[in-house]
């Protein structure tokens, strides 16, 4: 296939959502082991927001050396258009989804994206492309956390903090798949019906009652929030129980040790994996995991999607619909 053009959202200067520009650019070509995917939908994730701002929330020594112009986005769902040399597992026309090149640059906010073949899985049959694009990063984070990082050892009672968000709403479902008997969800009150609908046994509205005051003796706390007040949840964990932080937080480690609480390693990050995504896809097709979408924006309004994401308090994921002009 000869080189052509496509529409994409590019970042020429680090800053706010207004820096995301919808424009014409060169269409990529797949190299060895890669496929070209015609993107139907792309997910919006926190790392996209960090990159847009130049990773200014990272310590200087940890900031990736990314230089504009950039195309953001790692979550995609679409159809295989062309194969690079050596690719045998996919054919043109296959419907796929994936977390592309993470933790590197994915370039998913575009009509076409090049992805390593091994980063893709067949799109769940029960999902539209819009729904499938909401899965990869958040779903793989929860899946790899529960089944790889924790080896499926959830204990009987699990508390998920930040349960209505992208990672949280997958985590409350996957810990049940892993064998948890009681799942407690912590979120703001407007998410109660949503989370009970996902099958949680108990809901705590943190805006009305601190979870650390009303929950006791949980075997595992999965904390998708972290932050400077993370220690407020220590009283909820039983002696000998575990805390699994998805993000960094101040858990007052000395106090936690006095309470007999142990921690899983915090230096962990989700990785692109078509194999893991295929396992998650099977759970979705079997009806064990549902996908929640907070809002949908057209690709040309990626700035609006980022504005929504910056406000936080999401119920599920934000997705960009991509209107491709064909191969």
Helices and strands as residue ranges (DSSP letters): E 5-11, G 17-19, E 20-26, E 34-44, H 46-52, G 60-62, E 75-83, E 95-99, E 112-116, G 117-119, E 120-122, H 129-132, H 136-144, I 145-149, E 157-161, H 166-177, E 182-187, G 189-191, H 192-197, E 202-205, H 211-214, E 218-223, G 230-236, E 237-245, H 253-258, E 262-263, H 274-285, E 293-298, G 299-301, H 302-311, E 317-321
